[in-house]
Amino acid sequence: MFRSVSLVLAVFLTSSVASAQTSPYENSVEDRACRGDARRFCKDDIPDQFKIGSCLQEHREKLSRACKAMLDSHGM
């Protein structure tokens, strides 16, 4: 599970850097699934991948459907 959190957050952070250089429409839906939730609930934890993962788990009930689905698909 910890490995899944790391993978998801690595994708999230990588896509955040990439989005600064490219159009937001070039990122996949999966890359963007939790970006808004992370900014909303975990802004003080960015860029620490592990803290963001823990934070998203703590706020799971408040997350968007897309983010919950992405976390579920990664076994989190």
Secondary structure, DSSP 4 states (H G I P E B T S, - for coil): -HHHHHHHHHHHHHHHHHHHHS-GGGS-HHHHTTHHHHHHH-TTTTT-HHHHHHHHHHTGGGS-HHHHHHHHHTT-
